[in-house]
Structures are given as structure tokens and as C-alpha cells.
Amino acid sequence: MSIVKKLRHKTETAEGATKKTVGKALGNERMEAEGSAEQAKGNAKQTGDKLKHAGEKIRHPFKH
């Protein structure tokens, strides 16, 4: 997994959190909901990447 992919997922999570906070501060429920969704999507992608990496670590010793 590339560092660019990791950064993209972290950025997506951060943007979602920011959007959620701004939406909450402005009383804009739609913006807040969109931010929550973006944040959850970024978190899910990060979790998927971590699981993929863990699977590779487990599988690696059995290759030889």
C-alpha cells in the first residue's frame, strides 16, 4: 500500500470531521450528516488498509 493512498484516506477522514464540525456550528444538518458520512468512509478505508497489511504480515512467513 502506498503512502499516497494512506494520506488520501487520512485526508478524507479529516475533511469529513471538519465538515461535520462546521455543519454543527452553522446548524446545517445536511452538511453535518455529509461530514459524518465522509469521516466514516475514510475510517473504513483506513481500517481496511490495516486489515490488509495485517493479512500480509501473517501470510509472509509461510511464503518461504
mmCIF file of the C-alpha atoms, coordinates in Angstrom:
data_MODEL
# 
_entry.id   MODEL 
# 
loop_
_atom_site.group_PDB 
_atom_site.id 
_atom_site.type_symbol 
_atom_site.label_atom_id 
_atom_site.label_alt_id 
_atom_site.label_comp_id 
_atom_site.label_asym_id 
_atom_site.label_entity_id 
_atom_site.label_seq_id 
_atom_site.pdbx_PDB_ins_code 
_atom_site.Cartn_x 
_atom_site.Cartn_y 
_atom_site.Cartn_z 
_atom_site.occupancy 
_atom_site.B_iso_or_equiv 
_atom_site.pdbx_formal_charge 
_atom_site.auth_seq_id 
_atom_site.auth_comp_id 
_atom_site.auth_asym_id 
_atom_site.auth_atom_id 
_atom_site.pdbx_PDB_model_num 
ATOM 1  C CA . MET A 1 1  ? 0.000   0.000   0.000  1.00 0.00 ? 1  MET A CA 1 
ATOM 2  C CA . SER A 1 2  ? 1.389   3.341   -0.962 1.00 0.00 ? 2  SER A CA 1 
ATOM 3  C CA . ILE A 1 3  ? 1.881   6.297   1.315  1.00 0.00 ? 3  ILE A CA 1 
ATOM 4  C CA . VAL A 1 4  ? -0.226  8.362   -1.069 1.00 0.00 ? 4  VAL A CA 1 
ATOM 5  C CA . LYS A 1 5  ? -3.189  6.052   -0.505 1.00 0.00 ? 5  LYS A CA 1 
ATOM 6  C CA . LYS A 1 6  ? -2.764  6.261   3.264  1.00 0.00 ? 6  LYS A CA 1 
ATOM 7  C CA . LEU A 1 7  ? -2.608  10.050  3.143  1.00 0.00 ? 7  LEU A CA 1 
ATOM 8  C CA . ARG A 1 8  ? -5.673  10.209  0.910  1.00 0.00 ? 8  ARG A CA 1 
ATOM 9  C CA . HIS A 1 9  ? -7.699  8.167   3.409  1.00 0.00 ? 9  HIS A CA 1 
ATOM 10 C CA . LYS A 1 10 ? -6.485  10.216  6.376  1.00 0.00 ? 10 LYS A CA 1 
ATOM 11 C CA . THR A 1 11 ? -7.297  13.416  4.478  1.00 0.00 ? 11 THR A CA 1 
ATOM 12 C CA . GLU A 1 12 ? -10.780 12.136  3.685  1.00 0.00 ? 12 GLU A CA 1 
ATOM 13 C CA . THR A 1 13 ? -11.354 11.402  7.368  1.00 0.00 ? 13 THR A CA 1 
ATOM 14 C CA . ALA A 1 14 ? -10.065 14.832  8.417  1.00 0.00 ? 14 ALA A CA 1 
ATOM 15 C CA . GLU A 1 15 ? -12.147 16.632  5.785  1.00 0.00 ? 15 GLU A CA 1 
ATOM 16 C CA . GLY A 1 16 ? -15.238 14.769  6.950  1.00 0.00 ? 16 GLY A CA 1 
ATOM 17 C CA . ALA A 1 17 ? -14.582 15.703  10.572 1.00 0.00 ? 17 ALA A CA 1 
ATOM 18 C CA . THR A 1 18 ? -14.079 19.342  9.614  1.00 0.00 ? 18 THR A CA 1 
ATOM 19 C CA . LYS A 1 19 ? -17.231 19.400  7.511  1.00 0.00 ? 19 LYS A CA 1 
ATOM 20 C CA . LYS A 1 20 ? -19.178 17.798  10.363 1.00 0.00 ? 20 LYS A CA 1 
ATOM 21 C CA . THR A 1 21 ? -17.897 20.379  12.852 1.00 0.00 ? 21 THR A CA 1 
ATOM 22 C CA . VAL A 1 22 ? -18.653 23.326  10.563 1.00 0.00 ? 22 VAL A CA 1 
ATOM 23 C CA . GLY A 1 23 ? -22.112 21.959  9.816  1.00 0.00 ? 23 GLY A CA 1 
ATOM 24 C CA . LYS A 1 24 ? -22.805 21.588  13.521 1.00 0.00 ? 24 LYS A CA 1 
ATOM 25 C CA . ALA A 1 25 ? -21.561 25.117  14.254 1.00 0.00 ? 25 ALA A CA 1 
ATOM 26 C CA . LEU A 1 26 ? -23.729 26.586  11.488 1.00 0.00 ? 26 LEU A CA 1 
ATOM 27 C CA . GLY A 1 27 ? -26.750 24.480  12.375 1.00 0.00 ? 27 GLY A CA 1 
ATOM 28 C CA . ASN A 1 28 ? -26.654 22.901  8.920  1.00 0.00 ? 28 ASN A CA 1 
ATOM 29 C CA . GLU A 1 29 ? -27.845 19.329  9.453  1.00 0.00 ? 29 GLU A CA 1 
ATOM 30 C CA . ARG A 1 30 ? -27.167 18.288  5.860  1.00 0.00 ? 30 ARG A CA 1 
ATOM 31 C CA . MET A 1 31 ? -23.529 19.416  6.000  1.00 0.00 ? 31 MET A CA 1 
ATOM 32 C CA . GLU A 1 32 ? -23.109 17.741  9.368  1.00 0.00 ? 32 GLU A CA 1 
ATOM 33 C CA . ALA A 1 33 ? -24.527 14.466  8.006  1.00 0.00 ? 33 ALA A CA 1 
ATOM 34 C CA . GLU A 1 34 ? -22.333 14.620  4.890  1.00 0.00 ? 34 GLU A CA 1 
ATOM 35 C CA . GLY A 1 35 ? -19.293 15.219  7.097  1.00 0.00 ? 35 GLY A CA 1 
ATOM 36 C CA . SER A 1 36 ? -20.158 12.265  9.285  1.00 0.00 ? 36 SER A CA 1 
ATOM 37 C CA . ALA A 1 37 ? -20.549 10.061  6.218  1.00 0.00 ? 37 ALA A CA 1 
ATOM 38 C CA . GLU A 1 38 ? -17.217 11.186  4.747  1.00 0.00 ? 38 GLU A CA 1 
ATOM 39 C CA . GLN A 1 39 ? -15.482 10.669  8.067  1.00 0.00 ? 39 GLN A CA 1 
ATOM 40 C CA . ALA A 1 40 ? -16.932 7.157   8.412  1.00 0.00 ? 40 ALA A CA 1 
ATOM 41 C CA . LYS A 1 41 ? -15.941 6.330   4.830  1.00 0.00 ? 41 LYS A CA 1 
ATOM 42 C CA . GLY A 1 42 ? -12.352 7.453   5.454  1.00 0.00 ? 42 GLY A CA 1 
ATOM 43 C CA . ASN A 1 43 ? -12.187 5.499   8.706  1.00 0.00 ? 43 ASN A CA 1 
ATOM 44 C CA . ALA A 1 44 ? -13.499 2.381   6.977  1.00 0.00 ? 44 ALA A CA 1 
ATOM 45 C CA . LYS A 1 45 ? -10.864 2.668   4.265  1.00 0.00 ? 45 LYS A CA 1 
ATOM 46 C CA . GLN A 1 46 ? -8.125  3.086   6.873  1.00 0.00 ? 46 GLN A CA 1 
ATOM 47 C CA . THR A 1 47 ? -9.388  0.018   8.738  1.00 0.00 ? 47 THR A CA 1 
ATOM 48 C CA . GLY A 1 48 ? -9.452  -1.970  5.506  1.00 0.00 ? 48 GLY A CA 1 
ATOM 49 C CA . ASP A 1 49 ? -5.873  -0.967  4.784  1.00 0.00 ? 49 ASP A CA 1 
ATOM 50 C CA . LYS A 1 50 ? -4.795  -2.028  8.269  1.00 0.00 ? 50 LYS A CA 1 
ATOM 51 C CA . LEU A 1 51 ? -6.503  -5.411  7.887  1.00 0.00 ? 51 LEU A CA 1 
ATOM 52 C CA . LYS A 1 52 ? -4.888  -5.921  4.507  1.00 0.00 ? 52 LYS A CA 1 
ATOM 53 C CA . HIS A 1 53 ? -1.481  -5.102  5.960  1.00 0.00 ? 53 HIS A CA 1 
ATOM 54 C CA . ALA A 1 54 ? -2.039  -7.478  8.902  1.00 0.00 ? 54 ALA A CA 1 
ATOM 55 C CA . GLY A 1 55 ? -3.002  -10.258 6.489  1.00 0.00 ? 55 GLY A CA 1 
ATOM 56 C CA . GLU A 1 56 ? 0.178   -9.698  4.524  1.00 0.00 ? 56 GLU A CA 1 
ATOM 57 C CA . LYS A 1 57 ? 2.233   -9.910  7.720  1.00 0.00 ? 57 LYS A CA 1 
ATOM 58 C CA . ILE A 1 58 ? 0.611   -13.221 8.622  1.00 0.00 ? 58 ILE A CA 1 
ATOM 59 C CA . ARG A 1 59 ? 0.974   -14.671 5.151  1.00 0.00 ? 59 ARG A CA 1 
ATOM 60 C CA . HIS A 1 60 ? 4.600   -13.574 4.635  1.00 0.00 ? 60 HIS A CA 1 
ATOM 61 C CA . PRO A 1 61 ? 6.304   -16.213 6.891  1.00 0.00 ? 61 PRO A CA 1 
ATOM 62 C CA . PHE A 1 62 ? 4.505   -19.004 5.036  1.00 0.00 ? 62 PHE A CA 1 
ATOM 63 C CA . LYS A 1 63 ? 5.807   -17.964 1.622  1.00 0.00 ? 63 LYS A CA 1 
ATOM 64 C CA . HIS A 1 64 ? 9.272   -19.402 2.207  1.00 0.00 ? 64 HIS A CA 1 
# 
